[in-house]
Amino acid sequence: MARRSFLGELFDFVRANKAWMLVPVIVALLVVGVLIVLGGTQAAPFIYTLF
């Protein structure tokens, strides 16, 4: 059995259980995570101008 990524298993869970209302929550969490990661890099001044 091949190893699967966390996002792959999460997508399979959403599809199998027809829990499509979780997709916006997952996308929002991913966007916030990316902003947090980029906030500590050289890209921070460009991110702060968006808000």
PyMOL Python script that loads the backbone (N, CA, C, O; Angstrom):
from pymol import cmd

cmd.read_pdbstr("""\
ATOM      1  N   MET A   1       0.846  -1.182   0.000  1.00  0.00           N
ATOM      2  CA  MET A   1       0.000   0.000   0.000  1.00  0.00           C
ATOM      3  C   MET A   1       0.889   1.242   0.000  1.00  0.00           C
ATOM      4  O   MET A   1       1.798   1.366   0.821  1.00  0.00           O
ATOM      5  N   ALA A   2       0.625   2.133  -0.902  1.00  0.00           N
ATOM      6  CA  ALA A   2       1.453   3.328  -1.040  1.00  0.00           C
ATOM      7  C   ALA A   2       1.097   4.350   0.032  1.00  0.00           C
ATOM      8  O   ALA A   2      -0.053   4.458   0.456  1.00  0.00           O
ATOM      9  N   ARG A   3       2.117   5.099   0.458  1.00  0.00           N
ATOM     10  CA  ARG A   3       1.873   6.175   1.432  1.00  0.00           C
ATOM     11  C   ARG A   3       1.198   7.332   0.723  1.00  0.00           C
ATOM     12  O   ARG A   3       1.505   7.646  -0.427  1.00  0.00           O
ATOM     13  N   ARG A   4       0.281   7.953   1.424  1.00  0.00           N
ATOM     14  CA  ARG A   4      -0.446   9.075   0.852  1.00  0.00           C
ATOM     15  C   ARG A   4      -0.145  10.324   1.661  1.00  0.00           C
ATOM     16  O   ARG A   4       0.155  10.257   2.853  1.00  0.00           O
ATOM     17  N   SER A   5      -0.229  11.441   1.004  1.00  0.00           N
ATOM     18  CA  SER A   5       0.003  12.697   1.703  1.00  0.00           C
ATOM     19  C   SER A   5      -1.226  13.047   2.549  1.00  0.00           C
ATOM     20  O   SER A   5      -2.313  12.500   2.362  1.00  0.00           O
ATOM     21  N   PHE A   6      -1.018  13.961   3.469  1.00  0.00           N
ATOM     22  CA  PHE A   6      -2.109  14.392   4.337  1.00  0.00           C
ATOM     23  C   PHE A   6      -3.223  15.034   3.520  1.00  0.00           C
ATOM     24  O   PHE A   6      -4.402  14.763   3.747  1.00  0.00           O
ATOM     25  N   LEU A   7      -2.849  15.881   2.573  1.00  0.00           N
ATOM     26  CA  LEU A   7      -3.870  16.551   1.766  1.00  0.00           C
ATOM     27  C   LEU A   7      -4.620  15.567   0.877  1.00  0.00           C
ATOM     28  O   LEU A   7      -5.816  15.732   0.641  1.00  0.00           O
ATOM     29  N   GLY A   8      -3.927  14.548   0.386  1.00  0.00           N
ATOM     30  CA  GLY A   8      -4.589  13.527  -0.422  1.00  0.00           C
ATOM     31  C   GLY A   8      -5.618  12.761   0.389  1.00  0.00           C
ATOM     32  O   GLY A   8      -6.729  12.513  -0.080  1.00  0.00           O
ATOM     33  N   GLU A   9      -5.251  12.388   1.601  1.00  0.00           N
ATOM     34  CA  GLU A   9      -6.194  11.676   2.457  1.00  0.00           C
ATOM     35  C   GLU A   9      -7.352  12.579   2.874  1.00  0.00           C
ATOM     36  O   GLU A   9      -8.492  12.122   2.964  1.00  0.00           O
ATOM     37  N   LEU A  10      -7.071  13.850   3.127  1.00  0.00           N
ATOM     38  CA  LEU A  10      -8.127  14.783   3.491  1.00  0.00           C
ATOM     39  C   LEU A  10      -9.122  14.955   2.345  1.00  0.00           C
ATOM     40  O   LEU A  10     -10.332  14.993   2.566  1.00  0.00           O
ATOM     41  N   PHE A  11      -8.607  15.058   1.125  1.00  0.00           N
ATOM     42  CA  PHE A  11      -9.484  15.188  -0.040  1.00  0.00           C
ATOM     43  C   PHE A  11     -10.324  13.927  -0.221  1.00  0.00           C
ATOM     44  O   PHE A  11     -11.511  14.018  -0.532  1.00  0.00           O
ATOM     45  N   ASP A  12      -9.730  12.763  -0.033  1.00  0.00           N
ATOM     46  CA  ASP A  12     -10.489  11.515  -0.131  1.00  0.00           C
ATOM     47  C   ASP A  12     -11.578  11.450   0.938  1.00  0.00           C
ATOM     48  O   ASP A  12     -12.681  10.973   0.669  1.00  0.00           O
ATOM     49  N   PHE A  13     -11.277  11.923   2.144  1.00  0.00           N
ATOM     50  CA  PHE A  13     -12.271  11.961   3.214  1.00  0.00           C
ATOM     51  C   PHE A  13     -13.442  12.863   2.835  1.00  0.00           C
ATOM     52  O   PHE A  13     -14.601  12.488   3.012  1.00  0.00           O
ATOM     53  N   VAL A  14     -13.139  14.050   2.313  1.00  0.00           N
ATOM     54  CA  VAL A  14     -14.191  14.995   1.934  1.00  0.00           C
ATOM     55  C   VAL A  14     -15.054  14.398   0.834  1.00  0.00           C
ATOM     56  O   VAL A  14     -16.280  14.509   0.865  1.00  0.00           O
ATOM     57  N   ARG A  15     -14.409  13.767  -0.135  1.00  0.00           N
ATOM     58  CA  ARG A  15     -15.151  13.199  -1.257  1.00  0.00           C
ATOM     59  C   ARG A  15     -15.989  11.997  -0.812  1.00  0.00           C
ATOM     60  O   ARG A  15     -17.147  11.881  -1.213  1.00  0.00           O
ATOM     61  N   ALA A  16     -15.437  11.114  -0.002  1.00  0.00           N
ATOM     62  CA  ALA A  16     -16.149   9.907   0.422  1.00  0.00           C
ATOM     63  C   ALA A  16     -17.327  10.226   1.331  1.00  0.00           C
ATOM     64  O   ALA A  16     -18.369   9.578   1.241  1.00  0.00           O
ATOM     65  N   ASN A  17     -17.175  11.211   2.201  1.00  0.00           N
ATOM     66  CA  ASN A  17     -18.242  11.555   3.143  1.00  0.00           C
ATOM     67  C   ASN A  17     -19.129  12.691   2.662  1.00  0.00           C
ATOM     68  O   ASN A  17     -20.029  13.136   3.375  1.00  0.00           O
ATOM     69  N   LYS A  18     -18.866  13.157   1.442  1.00  0.00           N
ATOM     70  CA  LYS A  18     -19.636  14.265   0.862  1.00  0.00           C
ATOM     71  C   LYS A  18     -19.688  15.461   1.816  1.00  0.00           C
ATOM     72  O   LYS A  18     -20.736  16.073   2.018  1.00  0.00           O
ATOM     73  N   ALA A  19     -18.544  15.771   2.386  1.00  0.00           N
ATOM     74  CA  ALA A  19     -18.424  16.880   3.335  1.00  0.00           C
ATOM     75  C   ALA A  19     -17.825  18.091   2.628  1.00  0.00           C
ATOM     76  O   ALA A  19     -16.785  18.606   3.040  1.00  0.00           O
ATOM     77  N   TRP A  20     -18.478  18.538   1.574  1.00  0.00           N
ATOM     78  CA  TRP A  20     -17.945  19.623   0.754  1.00  0.00           C
ATOM     79  C   TRP A  20     -17.927  20.954   1.488  1.00  0.00           C
ATOM     80  O   TRP A  20     -17.254  21.888   1.052  1.00  0.00           O
ATOM     81  N   MET A  21     -18.658  21.058   2.599  1.00  0.00           N
ATOM     82  CA  MET A  21     -18.644  22.305   3.350  1.00  0.00           C
ATOM     83  C   MET A  21     -17.310  22.522   4.056  1.00  0.00           C
ATOM     84  O   MET A  21     -17.044  23.620   4.546  1.00  0.00           O
ATOM     85  N   LEU A  22     -16.466  21.488   4.116  1.00  0.00           N
ATOM     86  CA  LEU A  22     -15.147  21.628   4.735  1.00  0.00           C
ATOM     87  C   LEU A  22     -14.120  22.254   3.788  1.00  0.00           C
ATOM     88  O   LEU A  22     -13.084  22.740   4.241  1.00  0.00           O
ATOM     89  N   VAL A  23     -14.392  22.248   2.496  1.00  0.00           N
ATOM     90  CA  VAL A  23     -13.414  22.757   1.522  1.00  0.00           C
ATOM     91  C   VAL A  23     -13.081  24.230   1.772  1.00  0.00           C
ATOM     92  O   VAL A  23     -11.895  24.560   1.798  1.00  0.00           O
ATOM     93  N   PRO A  24     -14.047  25.138   1.959  1.00  0.00           N
ATOM     94  CA  PRO A  24     -13.677  26.535   2.238  1.00  0.00           C
ATOM     95  C   PRO A  24     -12.861  26.701   3.518  1.00  0.00           C
ATOM     96  O   PRO A  24     -11.970  27.548   3.582  1.00  0.00           O
ATOM     97  N   VAL A  25     -13.159  25.900   4.531  1.00  0.00           N
ATOM     98  CA  VAL A  25     -12.407  25.973   5.782  1.00  0.00           C
ATOM     99  C   VAL A  25     -10.964  25.541   5.547  1.00  0.00           C
ATOM    100  O   VAL A  25     -10.037  26.182   6.042  1.00  0.00           O
ATOM    101  N   ILE A  26     -10.770  24.474   4.805  1.00  0.00           N
ATOM    102  CA  ILE A  26      -9.435  23.971   4.513  1.00  0.00           C
ATOM    103  C   ILE A  26      -8.647  24.984   3.694  1.00  0.00           C
ATOM    104  O   ILE A  26      -7.470  25.224   3.962  1.00  0.00           O
ATOM    105  N   VAL A  27      -9.295  25.576   2.698  1.00  0.00           N
ATOM    106  CA  VAL A  27      -8.620  26.579   1.863  1.00  0.00           C
ATOM    107  C   VAL A  27      -8.240  27.800   2.699  1.00  0.00           C
ATOM    108  O   VAL A  27      -7.139  28.331   2.548  1.00  0.00           O
ATOM    109  N   ALA A  28      -9.123  28.244   3.564  1.00  0.00           N
ATOM    110  CA  ALA A  28      -8.825  29.402   4.418  1.00  0.00           C
ATOM    111  C   ALA A  28      -7.648  29.102   5.341  1.00  0.00           C
ATOM    112  O   ALA A  28      -6.777  29.952   5.527  1.00  0.00           O
ATOM    113  N   LEU A  29      -7.612  27.906   5.917  1.00  0.00           N
ATOM    114  CA  LEU A  29      -6.488  27.537   6.782  1.00  0.00           C
ATOM    115  C   LEU A  29      -5.184  27.476   6.009  1.00  0.00           C
ATOM    116  O   LEU A  29      -4.143  27.887   6.521  1.00  0.00           O
ATOM    117  N   LEU A  30      -5.223  26.974   4.789  1.00  0.00           N
ATOM    118  CA  LEU A  30      -4.010  26.932   3.969  1.00  0.00           C
ATOM    119  C   LEU A  30      -3.523  28.336   3.624  1.00  0.00           C
ATOM    120  O   LEU A  30      -2.320  28.595   3.645  1.00  0.00           O
ATOM    121  N   VAL A  31      -4.442  29.240   3.309  1.00  0.00           N
ATOM    122  CA  VAL A  31      -4.059  30.622   2.976  1.00  0.00           C
ATOM    123  C   VAL A  31      -3.450  31.301   4.199  1.00  0.00           C
ATOM    124  O   VAL A  31      -2.431  31.981   4.081  1.00  0.00           O
ATOM    125  N   VAL A  32      -4.053  31.128   5.358  1.00  0.00           N
ATOM    126  CA  VAL A  32      -3.509  31.722   6.583  1.00  0.00           C
ATOM    127  C   VAL A  32      -2.127  31.148   6.883  1.00  0.00           C
ATOM    128  O   VAL A  32      -1.220  31.880   7.280  1.00  0.00           O
ATOM    129  N   GLY A  33      -1.966  29.851   6.695  1.00  0.00           N
ATOM    130  CA  GLY A  33      -0.661  29.225   6.907  1.00  0.00           C
ATOM    131  C   GLY A  33       0.400  29.777   5.981  1.00  0.00           C
ATOM    132  O   GLY A  33       1.529  30.026   6.403  1.00  0.00           O
ATOM    133  N   VAL A  34       0.045  29.972   4.720  1.00  0.00           N
ATOM    134  CA  VAL A  34       1.010  30.534   3.759  1.00  0.00           C
ATOM    135  C   VAL A  34       1.366  31.957   4.144  1.00  0.00           C
ATOM    136  O   VAL A  34       2.530  32.350   4.055  1.00  0.00           O
ATOM    137  N   LEU A  35       0.378  32.738   4.573  1.00  0.00           N
ATOM    138  CA  LEU A  35       0.669  34.115   4.987  1.00  0.00           C
ATOM    139  C   LEU A  35       1.562  34.155   6.213  1.00  0.00           C
ATOM    140  O   LEU A  35       2.420  35.031   6.322  1.00  0.00           O
ATOM    141  N   ILE A  36       1.378  33.229   7.132  1.00  0.00           N
ATOM    142  CA  ILE A  36       2.238  33.185   8.323  1.00  0.00           C
ATOM    143  C   ILE A  36       3.662  32.834   7.935  1.00  0.00           C
ATOM    144  O   ILE A  36       4.614  33.435   8.433  1.00  0.00           O
ATOM    145  N   VAL A  37       3.808  31.868   7.050  1.00  0.00           N
ATOM    146  CA  VAL A  37       5.151  31.465   6.617  1.00  0.00           C
ATOM    147  C   VAL A  37       5.829  32.610   5.865  1.00  0.00           C
ATOM    148  O   VAL A  37       7.001  32.904   6.102  1.00  0.00           O
ATOM    149  N   LEU A  38       5.096  33.248   4.967  1.00  0.00           N
ATOM    150  CA  LEU A  38       5.688  34.336   4.195  1.00  0.00           C
ATOM    151  C   LEU A  38       5.908  35.590   5.040  1.00  0.00           C
ATOM    152  O   LEU A  38       6.708  36.450   4.672  1.00  0.00           O
ATOM    153  N   GLY A  39       5.213  35.699   6.155  1.00  0.00           N
ATOM    154  CA  GLY A  39       5.384  36.855   7.032  1.00  0.00           C
ATOM    155  C   GLY A  39       6.766  36.912   7.661  1.00  0.00           C
ATOM    156  O   GLY A  39       7.213  37.983   8.071  1.00  0.00           O
ATOM    157  N   GLY A  40       7.441  35.791   7.743  1.00  0.00           N
ATOM    158  CA  GLY A  40       8.774  35.758   8.333  1.00  0.00           C
ATOM    159  C   GLY A  40       9.879  35.774   7.298  1.00  0.00           C
ATOM    160  O   GLY A  40      11.040  35.540   7.633  1.00  0.00           O
ATOM    161  N   THR A  41       9.546  36.043   6.056  1.00  0.00           N
ATOM    162  CA  THR A  41      10.555  36.040   4.997  1.00  0.00           C
ATOM    163  C   THR A  41      10.741  37.457   4.442  1.00  0.00           C
ATOM    164  O   THR A  41      10.204  38.426   4.978  1.00  0.00           O
ATOM    165  N   GLN A  42      11.501  37.549   3.376  1.00  0.00           N
ATOM    166  CA  GLN A  42      11.730  38.832   2.719  1.00  0.00           C
ATOM    167  C   GLN A  42      10.483  39.352   2.025  1.00  0.00           C
ATOM    168  O   GLN A  42      10.435  40.520   1.638  1.00  0.00           O
ATOM    169  N   ALA A  43       9.468  38.500   1.859  1.00  0.00           N
ATOM    170  CA  ALA A  43       8.235  38.918   1.196  1.00  0.00           C
ATOM    171  C   ALA A  43       7.283  39.646   2.129  1.00  0.00           C
ATOM    172  O   ALA A  43       6.230  40.103   1.682  1.00  0.00           O
ATOM    173  N   ALA A  44       7.613  39.772   3.408  1.00  0.00           N
ATOM    174  CA  ALA A  44       6.713  40.365   4.400  1.00  0.00           C
ATOM    175  C   ALA A  44       6.263  41.779   4.037  1.00  0.00           C
ATOM    176  O   ALA A  44       5.071  42.064   4.156  1.00  0.00           O
ATOM    177  N   PRO A  45       7.142  42.678   3.602  1.00  0.00           N
ATOM    178  CA  PRO A  45       6.652  44.028   3.286  1.00  0.00           C
ATOM    179  C   PRO A  45       5.615  44.044   2.174  1.00  0.00           C
ATOM    180  O   PRO A  45       4.743  44.913   2.152  1.00  0.00           O
ATOM    181  N   PHE A  46       5.700  43.092   1.252  1.00  0.00           N
ATOM    182  CA  PHE A  46       4.719  43.048   0.154  1.00  0.00           C
ATOM    183  C   PHE A  46       3.392  42.480   0.633  1.00  0.00           C
ATOM    184  O   PHE A  46       2.340  42.855   0.115  1.00  0.00           O
ATOM    185  N   ILE A  47       3.422  41.587   1.606  1.00  0.00           N
ATOM    186  CA  ILE A  47       2.188  41.026   2.142  1.00  0.00           C
ATOM    187  C   ILE A  47       1.454  42.064   2.970  1.00  0.00           C
ATOM    188  O   ILE A  47       0.228  42.153   2.904  1.00  0.00           O
ATOM    189  N   TYR A  48       2.183  42.848   3.747  1.00  0.00           N
ATOM    190  CA  TYR A  48       1.545  43.843   4.603  1.00  0.00           C
ATOM    191  C   TYR A  48       0.844  44.928   3.787  1.00  0.00           C
ATOM    192  O   TYR A  48      -0.109  45.536   4.274  1.00  0.00           O
ATOM    193  N   THR A  49       1.290  45.180   2.571  1.00  0.00           N
ATOM    194  CA  THR A  49       0.622  46.178   1.736  1.00  0.00           C
ATOM    195  C   THR A  49      -0.729  45.678   1.245  1.00  0.00           C
ATOM    196  O   THR A  49      -1.569  46.485   0.846  1.00  0.00           O
ATOM    197  N   LEU A  50      -0.962  44.368   1.264  1.00  0.00           N
ATOM    198  CA  LEU A  50      -2.257  43.842   0.850  1.00  0.00           C
ATOM    199  C   LEU A  50      -3.345  44.158   1.858  1.00  0.00           C
ATOM    200  O   LEU A  50      -4.522  44.242   1.506  1.00  0.00           O
ATOM    201  N   PHE A  51      -2.951  44.332   3.110  1.00  0.00           N
ATOM    202  CA  PHE A  51      -3.936  44.571   4.159  1.00  0.00           C
ATOM    203  C   PHE A  51      -3.868  46.015   4.576  1.00  0.00           C
ATOM    204  O   PHE A  51      -4.618  46.439   5.456  1.00  0.00           O
TER     205      PHE A  51
END
""", "prot")
cmd.dss("prot")
cmd.show_as("cartoon", "prot")
cmd.util.cbc("prot")
cmd.orient("prot")
